Amino acid sequence: MKQKKQILYISKKEKLYRLLWDFCWLFLFRPTPRWTLNSWRIFLLRLFGAEIPYSSRVLPSCRIWAPWNLTVGDRTVLGDFANIYSMAKINIGSSVSISQGTFLCCGSHDISSLSLPLIAAPIRIENHVWICADSMIAPGVTISEGSVIAARSNVIDDVAPWVVSGGNPSKQLRIRKIKDS
């Protein structure tokens, strides 16, 4: 279900909080080795309000705009150079893979106004989703359970459950079938 976009006002308090987070990300989060200190990175995210379990993995080059707007489920991976632009809430389910270079974008501008005010809408990604490399997820999109978003896709509408979707703009390519192992 497409989320409604709302005009966004960023308070001075939130700007200060973001400045503190940017400092923390630059000097305490980003320099950590890729293969270790995941618990430290998750601790820092939780310190800034993210809801994320220690069973998930966040790579140090992953950029998160506002951790306090991020909720992540169990065994989820936020890959290298993923950009989590959480101007609004981003809810990511369990067993999700957000591959390298993916852009989850909650913010944009209202082009129906000449002043181009900032607008934001939440993103929801349900369980067992794989978003392949360099994909872009637009504000207000829901990606339903079990879906796969093909590499370099631009998702501007909701994605149905258990489908493979891809392209620019993204469209359903086929149904995802799971084989018993």
Secondary structure per residue as TSV (DSSP state, phi and psi in degrees):
chain	resnum	aa	ss	phi	psi
A	1	M	-	360.0	123.0
A	2	K	-	-62.4	129.5
A	3	Q	-	-82.7	145.9
A	4	K	-	-76.2	135.0
A	5	K	-	-85.7	139.0
A	6	Q	E	-125.9	148.0
A	7	I	E	-64.1	137.0
A	8	L	-	-109.7	129.6
A	9	Y	-	-117.3	125.5
A	10	I	-	-102.9	116.7
A	11	S	-	-74.5	163.8
A	12	K	H	-62.5	-37.1
A	13	K	H	-61.5	-44.8
A	14	E	H	-67.2	-36.1
A	15	K	H	-62.1	-40.3
A	16	L	H	-65.4	-44.8
A	17	Y	H	-59.6	-41.6
A	18	R	H	-64.7	-38.3
A	19	L	H	-62.2	-43.0
A	20	L	H	-63.0	-43.8
A	21	W	H	-63.1	-43.5
A	22	D	H	-59.0	-41.9
A	23	F	H	-62.3	-47.3
A	24	C	H	-61.3	-45.0
A	25	W	I	-60.8	-45.3
A	26	L	I	-67.6	-40.4
A	27	F	I	-103.7	-21.0
A	28	L	I	-117.5	-28.0
A	29	F	I	-96.4	-58.0
A	30	R	T	-61.0	-39.4
A	31	P	T	-74.4	-5.1
A	32	T	S	-69.3	147.0
A	33	P	-	-64.4	144.4
A	34	R	T	-60.2	-38.4
A	35	W	T	-86.3	-3.7
A	36	T	S	-147.9	173.8
A	37	L	-	65.7	25.3
A	38	N	H	-59.9	-40.3
A	39	S	H	-61.4	-36.2
A	40	W	H	-64.0	-44.7
A	41	R	H	-63.5	-41.7
A	42	I	H	-67.1	-38.4
A	43	F	H	-57.1	-46.3
A	44	L	H	-63.1	-42.1
A	45	L	H	-61.5	-43.3
A	46	R	H	-65.9	-36.7
A	47	L	H	-58.4	-32.6
A	48	F	T	-98.1	17.5
A	49	G	T	99.1	-0.8
A	50	A	-	-68.3	145.8
A	51	E	B	-104.1	100.4
A	52	I	-	-147.9	129.4
A	53	P	-	-80.9	158.4
A	54	Y	T	-70.0	-10.8
A	55	S	T	-77.8	-11.7
A	56	S	S	-87.7	167.2
A	57	R	E	-129.2	129.9
A	58	V	E	-125.2	118.5
A	59	L	-	-78.9	150.1
A	60	P	T	-64.8	-23.1
A	61	S	T	-86.2	-2.3
A	62	C	-	-68.2	129.1
A	63	R	E	-105.2	120.6
A	64	I	E	-116.4	120.0
A	65	W	S	-69.8	-47.3
A	66	A	-	-142.7	96.1
A	67	P	G	-56.5	-30.2
A	68	W	G	-66.7	-10.4
A	69	N	G	-104.5	15.0
A	70	L	E	-116.6	128.0
A	71	T	E	-125.2	128.9
A	72	V	E	-130.3	141.3
A	73	G	-	-88.6	-175.3
A	74	D	T	-67.3	147.8
A	75	R	T	54.0	38.1
A	76	T	-	-104.1	145.3
A	77	V	E	-119.2	129.5
A	78	L	E	-106.5	108.0
A	79	G	-	-77.3	179.4
A	80	D	T	-55.6	133.6
A	81	F	T	57.7	19.8
A	82	A	-	-66.9	140.6
A	83	N	E	-115.2	109.0
A	84	I	E	-101.4	90.1
A	85	Y	E	-88.2	78.0
A	86	S	-	-89.4	60.7
A	87	M	S	-69.0	-25.0
A	88	A	S	-125.2	178.9
A	89	K	-	-64.1	137.1
A	90	I	E	-121.2	118.8
A	91	N	E	-110.5	119.1
A	92	I	E	-117.0	128.5
A	93	G	-	-75.5	-162.8
A	94	S	S	-91.0	153.0
A	95	S	S	55.6	46.3
A	96	V	-	-110.0	142.4
A	97	S	E	-118.5	116.7
A	98	I	E	-102.6	103.0
A	99	S	-	-73.4	172.3
A	100	Q	T	-58.7	139.6
A	101	G	T	76.1	3.4
A	102	T	-	-70.2	143.3
A	103	F	E	-119.6	110.0
A	104	L	E	-97.2	107.5
A	105	C	E	-113.9	110.3
A	106	C	-	-90.5	-9.7
A	107	G	E	-119.2	153.3
A	108	S	E	-159.5	-161.0
A	109	H	E	-129.0	147.1
A	110	D	-	-80.9	104.7
A	111	I	T	-78.3	-4.6
A	112	S	T	-82.2	-3.1
A	113	S	S	-121.6	136.2
A	114	L	T	-66.6	-21.3
A	115	S	T	-83.1	-5.7
A	116	L	-	47.7	57.4
A	117	P	-	-63.8	151.5
A	118	L	E	-68.0	135.6
A	119	I	E	-127.8	156.0
A	120	A	E	-146.5	149.6
A	121	A	-	-146.8	143.9
A	122	P	-	-69.2	157.8
A	123	I	E	-117.6	138.3
A	124	R	E	-126.9	126.8
A	125	I	E	-123.7	117.6
A	126	E	-	-83.6	-179.6
A	127	N	T	-62.8	152.4
A	128	H	T	61.2	33.0
A	129	V	-	-98.0	143.9
A	130	W	E	-122.7	118.5
A	131	I	E	-104.5	110.6
A	132	C	-	-73.8	170.9
A	133	A	T	-53.2	141.3
A	134	D	T	61.3	24.4
A	135	S	-	-84.8	157.5
A	136	M	E	-124.3	128.2
A	137	I	E	-111.0	121.4
A	138	A	-	-79.9	163.8
A	139	P	T	-57.7	140.4
A	140	G	T	81.9	5.5
A	141	V	-	-86.9	142.8
A	142	T	E	-114.9	127.6
A	143	I	E	-107.4	113.7
A	144	S	-	-75.5	165.1
A	145	E	T	-51.0	135.8
A	146	G	T	77.6	1.9
A	147	S	-	-76.8	155.0
A	148	V	E	-122.2	129.6
A	149	I	E	-104.5	117.4
A	150	A	-	-63.9	156.5
A	151	A	T	-55.4	142.1
A	152	R	T	61.6	27.7
A	153	S	-	-85.7	154.7
A	154	N	E	-119.3	101.7
A	155	V	E	-95.0	112.7
A	156	I	-	-114.9	-7.9
A	157	D	S	-129.3	161.4
A	158	D	-	-57.8	149.6
A	159	V	B	-112.6	132.0
A	160	A	-	-68.8	162.0
A	161	P	T	-68.5	145.5
A	162	W	T	53.9	46.2
A	163	V	E	-125.1	161.5
A	164	V	E	-104.2	125.9
A	165	S	E	-126.2	143.5
A	166	G	E	-165.1	167.7
A	167	G	E	108.1	-176.7
A	168	N	T	-136.9	101.6
A	169	P	T	-73.5	157.0
A	170	S	E	-65.5	140.2
A	171	K	E	-140.9	159.9
A	172	Q	E	-66.1	127.4
A	173	L	E	-98.3	-38.3
A	174	R	E	-170.6	173.8
A	175	I	E	-85.3	139.5
A	176	R	-	-86.4	121.5
A	177	K	-	-111.7	132.3
A	178	I	-	-100.1	127.3
A	179	K	-	-92.9	142.9
A	180	D	-	-70.2	136.4
A	181	S	-	-98.1	360.0
